[in-house]
């Protein structure tokens, strides 16, 4: 993003949110909660005219608590919607398709009161990983078709799961200066990745496409979403509902690629068409580990602990490199 404006024509984009309750094994830091973060997101979207935002949240972290209905009631009362994202949030790569389907069903039972009120029944693969074998992907797609669900891919993400760890560490140390610095760096990198992914998709398709963007329901996401929306509006972004974005074949057609790594639709289409993307994911992510280091709170340690817990619920065997590479 140069000079605060898009370098080409207006970008149309649907915002979506993942994991309002975070993941199993990754609790909210002291001073934050699903209630406070979801309210920050609701307010940010209201302030910037972003409507009909779908939230895709694994349900294990709040199973049998009042947090789940409290957060989702408020989310839907604000005009937003809920989709299925599995119960434990284990990637299809890491478990059997039978266990994955049971995990989908387990979450749907808990989320049904809110899913039934959404304009469209959507499912998003955990980690947006569609499986390391095409046969597993095909099984899940058949299940979706039989149960009346559409898939909801991601075409733009912004590395917020990596930025949230130095943000966590700064919150733990009550270091307001570093909290502000991490937030501003994240916002700047969001805008750079927005341009990189928009340019890559345009080059791969030979046209402008409508994108589906992701923010996670973390304290970092809650604290920055209002400023991010303001920056995107100033850059010429037009926000549209997910249903409108799904009418674009860029999102509606599944890229003909079986990929076990953490890759969104833009990255996959660029790989299929051999289209380069500039600095995506950002090369500077490796530098984030040096921000207020705390033993056991680096990316590899946090994700390994978290993945073991979410994998344990479905007899899965997480491979951390799938996510980090």
N, C-alpha and C positions, 0 to 999 in steps of 0.2 A: 504494500500500500504506500504510494508515494504522494506526499503533500496532502494526505487526508482524503484523497478521492480515488475511485477505481480508475485503473489505467485504461480500461475498455468500457463496454456497455454495462448497464445496470445489472447487478447480480441479484437473482431471486433465490430465496433461501428459507427453508423451514427449520425452526429451532426445535430440538428435542432434548429431553433431560434423561439421563440414566442414573439409577441408584440413589434415590432420595434417602435411603437408609444405609448407604455405603455397602460394604461386602462383609460376609462372615469373616471374623478375624481382623477386621479393620474398623474399630470403633471410632466414634466421633471424639475429637480431643476435648479436654476440659474447656468449658465456656462456649461450647457449640452443641447443636442437637439437630435431628431431622426437622423438628418444628421450626427452629430459628432459620435454618438454611432454606427450607421450602418457602417460608414467608418472604425471605429476601428475594428469592427467585420470582415469586408471584408479584411482588411489588415492582421488581425490575421490568418484568414483561408488561405490567400495566402501565408503567411510566413511559414505555416506548412503543406501545401499540402492538405488541406481539401477542397474538391470540391463538387459542386452540392448540396449546403445546401438549404433546403427549409425553408422559413420564413412564419410563420402563425401569422398574425396580425389582431386584430380587427380594424375596419376602422372608428369607430365613432370619435376618438380623432382628426382625420385629415380630416374629411369630408368637402368637399368644400374648401380645401386649396391646395396650390402648394406643400406642404410637401409630400403628398402621391405619386404623380408621380415622384418627384425629388428623393426620397429615393428608390422607387421600380425600377426606371430606372437604377440607379446606382447599385442596388443589382443584377439585372438581367444582366447588362452589365459585371459584374464581373464573370458571369458564374453560378450564383445561381438562385433559383426558388421561386415561390410564391404559397401558398395554401390558402384556405378559413378557417377562424377561427371565423366566425360570425361578426356582426357589433358592437353590444354593449358588447360582451364578458360576457353575463349572462349565468350561468350554467343551463343546462337542468333541474337540480333538482328544480330550483327556479321559473320556468315559465311554461306556457302551451306549449305543443309540437307544437301547431299551431303557437304561437308567436315565438317560437324558429326557426321553419322552415322559417317563414317570415324574420327573422333576418339573417339567412343563405343566403337567396336570395338577401337581400339588400346589403350584403357585396360582394356577387359574382358579382353583376352588377358593382360595383366600381372596383373590382379586375380583371375582365374578360380580359382586355388587356394583363395582365401579366400571369394569369393562363393559357391562351390559348397557351402560348409559353413554358410551362413547359412540361417535358417528360411525366408526369403523373398528373392527376387532383386529388389532395389530399384535404381532409377536416380533421381538428383536432377539436374535441369537446372543447368548451371553458372550461378552467381549467382542461381539460381532464377528466371532470366529465360526465359520460355517462347516467345519469338519475337515479332517485331513484325508478323508476318503469320500469320493463322490457318492458311493452307495449310502453312506450315513447321511449326507446332505439330502439325497433323494428321499430317504425314509422320512425325515423331518418335514420336508416340503409336502409330501403326501399327507402326513398327519395334519398339517395346517390346512390343506385344501379340504380334507374331510371334516374338519371341525369349524370351518368358516372363518379362519384367520388369514390375514394377509401378512407377509413379512415386511418389516420396516428396516431397511438398511441404513448405513451411515455413509455419506460421501465426503464429509469434512469433519475431522476432529483436530484437537489443538493441544495435545500432549498434557492436558491438565492433570492427569494422574501422576505425572512426573513432577510437575510444579507443586502439587499439593503437599508433597513430603517436606520440602524446605519450609513451606507455609505452616505445616503441622509443627515442625521443630521450632520455628520462630514463636508460634503460639505457646508451645510448652515452656519456652524460656521467657515469655512475656516481653519479647523484643519488638516493640512497636515500629521501630525504624526498619528492621529487616522485613517485618510483615508488609509494610508499605512498599519496600523495594521489590519484594517477590511479586506482589500484586501488579505493580506497574510493569515489571519485566514480562509477566505473563500476558498482560493486555497487549503490549507491543508485539510479542511473539504471536499472539492470536491473529493480529492484523497481518503480520507477515505470512503466516501459514494460510490465512484466508486467500491472499493473493496467489500464493504458490499453488494451492489446490485448484483455485478457479482457473488459473492459467493452464495448468496441466490438463484439467478436464476439457477445456476449450480446445486445446491442441489435439487431444486424443479423439474428440468427437467432431471437430471441424465446425463447431457451433457453440453458442452459449447454452448451458444446461441449468436446470433448477436443482439446487443442492439441498441436502439434508444434513444439518449440523448438530453436533453433540456437545453438551456441557454436562459434567457430573454434578450430583447434588452434594458436593463437598463444601466445607467452609470457604475454600478459595473460590469456588463457583458462585456461592451466595454473595460473597463480598465484592466480586468484580462484575457480575452480570449486567448491572445497570450501566456501568461505564463502558462495557464492551458493546452493548446495544447502541449506546449513544455514538460510539466510534463507528460502528457499522452503518448506522443511518447517515452519519456525516459523509461516509465513503460511498453512498449511493445504493446501499443494500435495501432491497424490498423484502419484507417478511411475508411469507405465505403459509397456509396450513399444510400439514403433512400430506393430506389427501391430494392437494394440488401438485406438490412435488412428486408424488408417486405416479402422476399421469405422464411424467417425462420418462421416455424409454431408458434414459441413462440410469434411472433408479428402478424402473419396473422390469427391465431385462437383467437377469443375473449374469455377470461377467463369466465367460467360459474358461474358468480357471479354478483349479483346486489348490488352495493355498492355506498352509497351516499357520503361517505367521499372522501377527496382529496387523491387518491391512484393511482399509476401508474401500468402498467402491471406486473412488477416484484413483487410488493407488493400484487397484486391480485392473481397471480399464487402461491405465497408463502402462502397466506391465504387458497386458495383452497386445496393445498397439505399439509397444516399444517407444513410448513417449517419455522423455525425461521430465522430472519435476525438480524444481530448485529447492535445495535444502529442506527436504521433507522425508522423515522427521528432522527437526532442527539439529544441527551438529553440536550445538551448545548444551544439549540436555545432559551430557556427561559432566558438565561443570556444576550442576545443581547439587551434587553430593557434597561439595565443599562448603555449602552455605550452612553455617551453624551445625556442624556434624555432631550427632549424638549416637553412641554405640547402639546398634540394633535398630536404628531408624533410617538407614540408607535404603535405597530402592530395592536392591537385591534381597536384603534381610526381611523387609516388610512384606514384599510380595511373596517370598517363599513361605513365610508363616501363614499369610492370608490364604494362599493357594492350597496349602495342605489342608486347611480347615474347610474351605469350600469344596475341595475335591473329596474329602472324607465323607461328605453327605451323600455322594452318589457312587462311592467306590471308585473314584477317579484317581488318576495319577498325573497331576499337573506337570507340565514341562515349562519352567520359567522362561527359558530361552525363546519359546514361541511368542511370548509377550514382549520381551525386552529387545529382541533383534529388530 
